[in-house]
Amino acid sequence: MEHRKLTWAKKVPRHKIKKLYEQDAKGIYDEELVDDVGLSLYVRVDSMLMVTSSNLGKAVCIECRTEIPHNYNRNFLLKCSKCGWTILFGEFNDSYKKQTLHGYGALPELKNFYEKYPLAKTYAEKMFLIDWLIHTFHGNLHERPSRPTATNVIEGSNADVANLIFTLAYGEGSTVAAEELDKWLDKHKRSIHKHIDPSTGKNREILD
């Protein structure tokens, strides 16, 4: 089978996340925007799960989602046993380089979002899952978490994303809890991104 070009879901633009929270804080529950953001996160997480599976030894057929075990050899031919889709592992592996799609450290959180989001029916349910995902970390339950999951799913530098999360709007109309920011900040200061000041989006001064 001639395979189509490998493409992976892009990160969600920061301005969409910002607008969603600003409206939510005012009690403006934009169904179209929450679906846009939620589904964009969903397909991004889907790409992350596929890439992570390959990193763990099982590539995923992009045509029918069948798992294809491999030996990490660049010349290994990935061939789907169900639909016949084929590609060299090296080409498959190169297709997601520098796209921050590796999600091993956040695998439980990614799977949780991926499984639950399609079941969310109301605006509030969707908003809760969006908020929960972007406030998780790689190593979410570890004493020293690695990095925010948001850096994998929201566009911008690590500093840009940290500042976005710090400045997300909350108000009387919010369907999500502002307390999640406090939890996020506590984990952030223990993560590998602790040198970033979320309030300014700049690196903290390194003191001797």
C-alpha positions as CSV (number, residue, x, y, z in Angstrom):
1,M,0.0,0.0,0.0
2,E,1.3,3.4,-0.9
3,H,1.4,5.4,2.4
4,R,0.2,8.9,2.8
5,K,2.6,11.5,4.1
6,L,3.1,11.4,7.9
7,T,1.8,14.4,9.6
8,W,1.3,15.1,13.3
9,A,-1.2,17.3,15.1
10,K,0.1,20.8,15.9
11,K,0.1,22.5,19.3
12,V,-2.9,24.7,20.3
13,P,-2.4,28.4,19.8
14,R,-2.0,30.3,23.1
15,H,-4.5,33.0,22.1
16,K,-7.3,30.4,21.9
17,I,-6.5,29.1,25.4
18,K,-6.4,32.7,26.7
19,K,-9.7,33.7,25.1
20,L,-11.4,30.6,26.4
21,Y,-10.5,31.3,30.0
22,E,-11.3,35.0,29.7
23,Q,-14.8,34.3,28.5
24,D,-15.3,31.5,31.0
25,A,-14.4,33.8,33.8
26,K,-17.1,36.2,32.7
27,G,-19.7,33.4,32.5
28,I,-19.6,33.4,28.7
29,Y,-19.6,29.7,27.9
30,D,-18.6,29.5,24.2
31,E,-19.5,26.0,23.0
32,E,-17.7,26.5,19.7
33,L,-14.5,27.7,21.2
34,V,-14.4,25.0,23.9
35,D,-14.9,22.4,21.2
36,D,-12.2,23.9,19.1
37,V,-9.7,23.9,22.0
38,G,-10.7,20.6,23.3
39,L,-10.6,18.7,20.0
40,S,-7.3,20.4,19.1
41,L,-5.9,19.1,22.4
42,Y,-7.4,15.7,21.8
43,V,-5.8,15.2,18.4
44,R,-2.5,16.5,19.8
45,V,-2.6,14.0,22.6
46,D,-3.5,11.3,20.1
47,S,-0.3,12.1,18.2
48,M,1.7,12.1,21.4
49,L,0.3,8.7,22.4
50,M,1.3,7.3,18.9
51,V,4.8,8.7,19.1
52,T,5.3,7.5,22.7
53,S,4.1,4.0,21.7
54,S,6.8,3.9,19.0
55,N,9.4,5.0,21.5
56,L,8.4,2.1,23.6
57,G,8.8,-0.4,20.8
58,K,5.5,-0.4,19.0
59,A,4.8,1.9,16.1
60,V,1.1,2.6,15.3
61,C,-0.3,2.3,11.8
62,I,-1.6,5.7,10.8
63,E,-4.3,4.1,8.6
64,C,-5.9,1.7,11.0
65,R,-4.1,2.1,14.3
66,T,-2.7,-1.4,14.5
67,E,0.4,-1.7,16.6
68,I,3.6,-2.7,14.8
69,P,6.4,-4.0,17.0
70,H,9.9,-3.0,15.8
71,N,13.6,-3.3,16.8
72,Y,14.5,0.4,16.5
73,N,16.7,-0.2,13.5
74,R,16.3,2.6,11.0
75,N,16.1,0.1,8.1
76,F,13.4,-2.0,9.8
77,L,10.3,-2.1,7.6
78,L,7.2,-1.3,9.5
79,K,4.3,-3.3,7.9
80,C,0.8,-3.3,9.2
81,S,-0.6,-6.8,9.5
82,K,-4.1,-5.6,8.9
83,C,-4.1,-3.0,6.1
84,G,-0.6,-3.5,4.6
85,W,0.6,0.1,5.3
86,T,4.4,0.2,5.2
87,I,7.2,2.6,6.1
88,L,10.8,2.4,7.2
89,F,11.2,2.9,10.9
90,G,13.8,5.6,10.2
91,E,11.4,7.6,8.2
92,F,8.7,7.2,10.8
93,N,11.0,8.2,13.5
94,D,12.3,11.3,11.7
95,S,8.7,12.5,11.0
96,Y,8.2,13.7,14.6
97,K,11.7,15.1,15.4
98,K,11.7,18.4,17.2
99,Q,7.9,18.4,17.6
100,T,7.9,17.7,21.4
101,L,5.6,14.8,20.9
102,H,7.4,12.5,23.4
103,G,5.0,11.9,26.3
104,Y,6.4,9.0,28.3
105,G,6.6,11.0,31.5
106,A,3.0,12.1,31.3
107,L,1.6,8.8,29.8
108,P,-1.1,8.2,32.5
109,E,-2.4,11.8,32.2
110,L,-2.4,11.7,28.4
111,K,-4.3,8.4,28.4
112,N,-6.8,9.7,30.9
113,F,-7.6,12.7,28.8
114,Y,-7.7,10.7,25.6
115,E,-10.2,8.2,27.1
116,K,-12.4,10.7,28.9
117,Y,-12.7,13.7,26.5
118,P,-14.9,11.9,23.9
119,L,-17.3,11.1,26.8
120,A,-17.6,14.8,27.9
121,K,-21.0,16.1,26.8
122,T,-21.4,19.5,28.5
123,Y,-19.4,22.6,28.3
124,A,-18.4,22.3,32.0
125,E,-17.2,18.7,31.5
126,K,-15.0,19.7,28.6
127,M,-13.6,22.7,30.3
128,F,-12.7,20.6,33.4
129,L,-10.7,18.2,31.3
130,I,-9.0,20.9,29.4
131,D,-8.0,22.7,32.6
132,W,-6.9,19.4,34.2
133,L,-4.7,18.5,31.3
134,I,-2.8,21.8,31.0
135,H,-2.1,21.8,34.7
136,T,-0.5,18.4,34.8
137,F,3.3,17.6,34.7
138,H,5.5,14.9,33.4
139,G,6.0,12.9,36.6
140,N,2.8,14.5,37.9
141,L,2.8,12.6,41.2
142,H,6.6,12.7,41.7
143,E,8.3,14.8,44.4
144,R,10.3,16.4,41.6
145,P,8.1,16.5,38.4
146,S,9.9,16.9,35.1
147,R,8.1,19.6,33.1
148,P,4.6,20.9,32.4
149,T,2.5,18.8,30.0
150,A,1.3,22.1,28.6
151,T,4.6,22.6,26.9
152,N,3.8,19.6,24.7
153,V,0.3,20.8,23.8
154,I,0.3,24.6,23.7
155,E,2.4,26.5,21.2
156,G,5.2,28.8,22.4
157,S,8.5,28.6,24.3
158,N,8.6,27.0,27.8
159,A,8.6,30.6,29.2
160,D,5.6,31.6,27.0
161,V,3.5,28.7,28.2
162,A,4.4,29.2,31.8
163,N,3.4,32.8,31.6
164,L,0.2,31.9,29.9
165,I,-0.8,29.5,32.6
166,F,0.1,32.0,35.3
167,T,-2.1,34.7,33.7
168,L,-5.2,32.5,32.8
169,A,-8.3,34.4,33.8
170,Y,-10.6,33.2,36.6
171,G,-13.7,34.9,37.9
172,E,-17.2,34.5,39.3
173,G,-18.3,32.8,36.2
174,S,-15.5,30.3,36.0
175,T,-16.4,26.6,35.6
176,V,-12.9,25.6,36.7
177,A,-11.1,26.3,40.0
178,A,-8.4,29.0,40.4
179,E,-6.8,26.8,43.0
180,E,-5.3,24.6,40.3
181,L,-2.9,27.4,39.6
182,D,-1.5,27.2,43.1
183,K,-1.0,23.5,42.7
184,W,0.7,24.1,39.3
185,L,3.0,26.7,40.7
186,D,4.1,24.4,43.6
187,K,5.0,21.7,41.1
188,H,6.6,24.2,38.7
189,K,9.1,25.4,41.3
190,R,10.1,21.8,41.8
191,S,10.4,21.0,38.1
192,I,13.3,21.4,35.6
193,H,11.6,24.6,34.5
194,K,12.0,26.2,38.0
195,H,14.4,28.8,36.5
196,I,11.4,30.3,34.6
197,D,9.4,33.0,36.4
198,P,5.8,32.3,35.3
199,S,4.7,35.8,36.4
200,T,7.0,37.4,33.8
201,G,7.8,34.7,31.4
202,K,11.5,35.3,31.9
203,N,14.4,33.4,33.4
204,R,15.0,34.1,37.1
205,E,18.3,35.7,38.0
206,I,20.9,33.1,39.0
207,L,22.3,34.1,42.3
208,D,25.7,32.8,43.5
